[in-house]
Amino acid sequence: MANVSTEPRTAGSVLPGHATPETTHEYEMDGLRYAGVARRAAAILVDGVVLAVAFWAIGLLIGALTGGLVAGGFELTGIPALVAMLAYLAVGFGYFIGLEARYGRTLGKRLLGLRVLAEDGTPIGTGASVVRNVLRIVDGLFFYAVGAVSILASGRKQRLGDHVAETVVVRSK
């Protein structure tokens, strides 16, 4: 059985109890430093900004192609709106799945020093990335409250998508 420490870790330390001024909400097991809710939430906010810019560009492009540009940006209805929504879904899922499968992290995770790994510490593949990100829909309910509760209740700080995909989010710095 793995050795799990549920005591708060001090910033910069590897083992619980090392004295430094800051306390984090991250935990260690088997040499992996699992990321807590706050750092993961900050990463998802960064990713949200990246995706908002991408979605705005998609809307402007579709608006320009279909005559949907207006003074404040774009206004899409009917088929152009449907095309934009499908593009938003493809870009949104593609962003998380593609970057996590290829690099183990999104831009937000990179900025916050996080990486997604398989539970055994190896890189994740496309299949695990698809599973964890499809379940992001459930984890994201109520402004990610479902995911936050799952992370807080898990020894490895896993949200539902991580449990099912057998992945963990760890500090890479």
Disulfide bonds with the S-S distance in Angstrom:
none
